[in-house]
Amino acid sequence: MNRMLLSAVSAWLCCAVLTSSPASATTHVVNQGPLSFDPATLVVTRGDTVQWNWSIGIHTVTSGTGFADPNVGALFDAPLDSANEFSYVFFDTVGAYPYHCIPHQLDGMTGTIVVTGDTTDVTQIGLLFSPANVNIRQGDTVRWTWNDGPHTVTSGTGFADPNVGALFDAPLDSANITFLYTFTDTLGTYPYHCIPHQLEGMNGTVTVEANPFTGVAGPDFPVDPLEKESTWSDLKALFR
């Protein structure tokens, strides 16, 4: 397959991915050293792409901690050599994703991708939270920003809620200009309010929704598809 066609396929894939991912999605590069991935630990935002670049030898980029991991290769499992580059779009749940090189895992050729969520802003304006109601995905963070007056950001519906403040209860004032909370909790709607102004209607909700996406592997660059498939199967058989 010639490079012009590969470039066209890559461009098409990028356009398709961007229609489903945040406008700020970023591509991060992990370089393969002789027996290492650099950086070994990489922090990305859900929807970002990680591209592994080959330099020397025959390697793999395989999800999981290694041989003993029952889910080894379940997320991705690709060759990384002179004929193959590999990229992966992390649309997955927020968390840490270990990976390794099959033939060199015992030599410490491992890495971790840490996927973080997005941040949604809520601003205090007078006796209102704006926007009052926000929808986010599990693992995302909400950042409340102070504008004037003494306020709080307190979970629960108000005085009568037996669980008032159980999830969070923070001041929002000139000494505490921002408050951030990451919603790793159960899916659902979380009401909150300002304690001194709840009777004036200073309240809001955060609705936590499930992550609808799974990861999308980018194209690799085999010299010949049939040769690549045969070589890759033989390589995996040697180390499993």
C-alpha positions as CSV (number, residue, x, y, z in Angstrom):
1,M,0.0,0.0,0.0
2,N,1.5,3.3,-1.0
3,R,2.2,6.2,1.4
4,M,-0.3,8.5,-0.4
5,L,-3.1,6.1,0.2
6,L,-2.0,5.6,3.8
7,S,-2.0,9.3,4.4
8,A,-5.5,9.6,3.0
9,V,-6.7,6.8,5.2
10,S,-5.1,8.4,8.2
11,A,-6.7,11.8,7.4
12,W,-10.1,10.2,7.1
13,L,-9.7,8.4,10.4
14,C,-8.7,11.6,12.2
15,C,-11.7,13.4,10.8
16,A,-14.0,10.5,11.9
17,V,-12.5,10.5,15.4
18,L,-12.7,14.2,15.9
19,T,-16.5,14.2,15.2
20,S,-16.8,12.0,18.3
21,S,-14.2,13.5,20.5
22,P,-13.6,16.8,22.3
23,A,-12.4,19.7,20.1
24,S,-9.3,19.9,22.4
25,A,-8.2,16.3,21.8
26,T,-4.5,16.0,21.6
27,T,-2.1,13.4,20.2
28,H,0.7,12.3,22.6
29,V,3.8,10.4,21.5
30,V,5.5,7.5,23.3
31,N,8.9,6.7,21.9
32,Q,10.2,3.1,22.0
33,G,13.8,2.8,23.3
34,P,15.8,-0.4,23.0
35,L,13.9,-1.9,26.0
36,S,11.7,0.9,27.2
37,F,8.8,3.2,26.5
38,D,9.4,6.9,26.9
39,P,7.6,8.3,28.8
40,A,6.8,5.2,30.8
41,T,3.8,7.0,32.4
42,L,1.7,9.3,30.3
43,V,-1.3,11.3,31.5
44,V,-4.0,12.0,28.8
45,T,-7.5,13.3,28.7
46,R,-10.3,10.9,27.6
47,G,-10.5,11.3,23.8
48,D,-6.8,12.0,23.3
49,T,-4.7,9.8,21.0
50,V,-1.5,8.1,22.0
51,Q,0.9,7.2,19.2
52,W,3.8,4.8,19.8
53,N,6.8,5.4,17.6
54,W,9.2,2.5,16.8
55,S,13.0,2.9,16.8
56,I,14.7,-0.5,16.8
57,G,14.0,-4.2,17.2
58,I,10.7,-6.2,17.3
59,H,8.2,-5.2,19.9
60,T,4.5,-5.1,20.8
61,V,2.2,-2.6,22.5
62,T,-0.1,-4.9,24.5
63,S,-2.6,-3.8,27.2
64,G,-2.4,-5.4,30.6
65,T,0.3,-6.0,33.1
66,G,1.8,-9.1,31.5
67,F,1.6,-12.9,31.1
68,A,-0.5,-13.4,34.3
69,D,-3.1,-10.7,33.5
70,P,-6.4,-12.5,32.6
71,N,-7.3,-9.5,30.4
72,V,-4.0,-9.2,28.6
73,G,-4.4,-7.7,25.2
74,A,-8.2,-7.1,25.6
75,L,-7.9,-3.4,25.0
76,F,-5.2,-3.4,22.4
77,D,-2.5,-5.7,21.1
78,A,-0.4,-4.6,18.2
79,P,3.1,-5.1,16.7
80,L,5.6,-2.3,16.9
81,D,8.4,-2.8,14.5
82,S,9.9,-1.4,11.2
83,A,6.7,-2.2,9.4
84,N,4.2,-1.1,12.0
85,E,3.4,2.0,13.9
86,F,0.5,2.1,16.4
87,S,-1.9,4.6,17.7
88,Y,-4.9,4.4,20.1
89,V,-7.7,6.8,21.0
90,F,-8.5,6.6,24.7
91,F,-12.3,7.1,24.8
92,D,-12.4,4.7,27.7
93,T,-13.3,5.0,31.3
94,V,-11.1,7.3,33.4
95,G,-8.3,5.3,35.1
96,A,-4.9,3.8,34.7
97,Y,-4.2,1.5,31.8
98,P,-1.0,-0.6,32.0
99,Y,0.6,-2.0,28.9
100,H,3.8,-3.9,28.0
101,C,5.9,-5.4,25.2
102,I,5.3,-9.2,25.1
103,P,8.8,-10.3,24.2
104,H,10.5,-7.8,26.6
105,Q,8.1,-7.5,29.6
106,L,10.5,-9.4,31.9
107,D,13.2,-6.8,30.9
108,G,10.9,-4.1,32.3
109,M,9.5,-2.8,29.0
110,T,6.2,-1.6,30.4
111,G,4.2,1.6,30.6
112,T,1.0,3.1,31.9
113,I,-1.5,5.5,30.3
114,V,-3.5,7.5,32.9
115,V,-6.8,8.7,31.4
116,T,-8.3,11.7,33.1
117,G,-11.7,13.3,32.6
118,D,-12.8,16.7,31.4
119,T,-13.5,19.7,33.6
120,T,-16.8,21.6,33.5
121,D,-17.0,25.1,34.9
122,V,-19.8,26.5,37.1
123,T,-19.7,30.2,38.1
124,Q,-21.3,31.8,41.1
125,I,-23.2,34.9,40.0
126,G,-25.1,36.7,42.7
127,L,-27.5,34.1,44.2
128,L,-27.2,31.7,41.3
129,F,-24.9,28.9,40.1
130,S,-24.4,29.3,36.3
131,P,-25.2,26.9,34.7
132,A,-27.3,25.5,37.4
133,N,-27.6,22.1,35.9
134,V,-24.7,20.3,34.2
135,N,-24.3,16.9,32.6
136,I,-20.9,15.2,32.8
137,R,-19.4,11.8,32.3
138,Q,-18.2,9.5,35.1
139,G,-14.7,10.6,36.1
140,D,-15.1,14.2,35.1
141,T,-14.5,17.2,37.3
142,V,-16.7,20.2,38.1
143,R,-15.0,23.4,39.0
144,W,-17.1,26.1,40.9
145,T,-15.7,29.6,40.7
146,W,-16.5,32.4,43.2
147,N,-17.6,35.9,42.0
148,D,-18.8,37.7,45.1
149,G,-20.2,37.3,48.6
150,P,-19.9,34.3,51.0
151,H,-21.3,31.0,49.7
152,T,-20.9,27.3,50.0
153,V,-21.0,24.3,47.5
154,T,-22.8,21.7,49.5
155,S,-24.1,18.3,48.3
156,G,-27.8,17.5,49.0
157,T,-31.1,19.2,48.6
158,G,-31.0,21.4,51.7
159,F,-31.6,21.4,55.5
160,A,-34.0,18.5,55.4
161,D,-31.7,16.2,53.5
162,P,-30.3,13.5,55.9
163,N,-27.2,13.2,53.8
164,V,-26.6,16.9,53.4
165,G,-22.9,17.6,52.9
166,A,-22.0,13.9,52.8
167,L,-20.4,14.1,49.3
168,F,-18.9,17.5,49.5
169,D,-19.3,20.7,51.6
170,A,-16.9,23.5,50.7
171,P,-16.8,27.3,51.2
172,L,-16.8,29.5,48.1
173,D,-15.7,33.0,49.0
174,S,-12.8,35.5,48.6
175,A,-10.5,33.1,50.5
176,N,-11.7,30.1,48.6
177,I,-12.1,31.2,45.0
178,T,-12.5,27.8,43.4
179,F,-13.7,24.4,44.5
180,L,-13.2,21.2,42.4
181,Y,-14.8,17.8,42.8
182,T,-14.2,14.8,40.6
183,F,-17.3,12.6,40.2
184,T,-16.0,9.1,40.3
185,D,-19.3,8.1,42.1
186,T,-22.3,6.1,41.0
187,L,-24.1,7.3,37.9
188,G,-27.1,9.6,38.7
189,T,-28.1,13.1,39.5
190,Y,-26.4,14.9,42.4
191,P,-28.2,18.0,43.8
192,Y,-26.2,20.7,45.7
193,H,-26.9,24.1,47.2
194,C,-25.5,27.1,49.0
195,I,-26.2,26.7,52.7
196,P,-26.8,30.5,53.5
197,H,-28.9,31.0,50.3
198,Q,-30.7,27.8,49.7
199,L,-34.1,29.4,50.5
200,E,-33.3,32.0,47.8
201,G,-33.1,29.1,45.3
202,M,-29.3,29.0,45.1
203,N,-29.0,25.4,44.1
204,G,-28.0,23.2,41.2
205,T,-27.5,19.6,40.0
206,V,-24.7,17.6,38.5
207,T,-25.9,14.6,36.4
208,V,-23.2,11.9,36.0
209,E,-23.6,9.8,32.8
210,A,-21.9,6.7,31.6
211,N,-19.0,6.8,29.2
212,P,-20.5,5.9,25.8
213,F,-17.3,5.3,23.9
214,T,-14.7,2.5,23.6
215,G,-11.1,2.9,22.3
216,V,-10.4,3.2,18.6
217,A,-7.2,1.8,17.3
218,G,-5.5,3.9,14.5
219,P,-4.0,2.4,11.4
220,D,-0.7,0.6,11.4
221,F,1.7,0.5,8.4
222,P,2.4,-3.1,7.3
223,V,4.6,-3.8,4.3
224,D,2.2,-6.5,3.3
225,P,-1.0,-7.4,5.1
226,L,-0.7,-11.2,4.8
227,E,3.0,-11.1,5.7
228,K,2.2,-8.9,8.7
229,E,-0.6,-11.2,10.0
230,S,1.6,-14.3,9.7
231,T,4.6,-12.7,11.4
232,W,2.5,-11.2,14.2
233,S,0.8,-14.6,15.0
234,D,4.2,-16.3,15.0
235,L,5.7,-13.7,17.3
236,K,2.8,-13.9,19.8
237,A,3.0,-17.7,19.9
238,L,6.6,-17.5,20.9
239,F,6.0,-15.5,24.0
240,R,2.7,-16.8,25.3
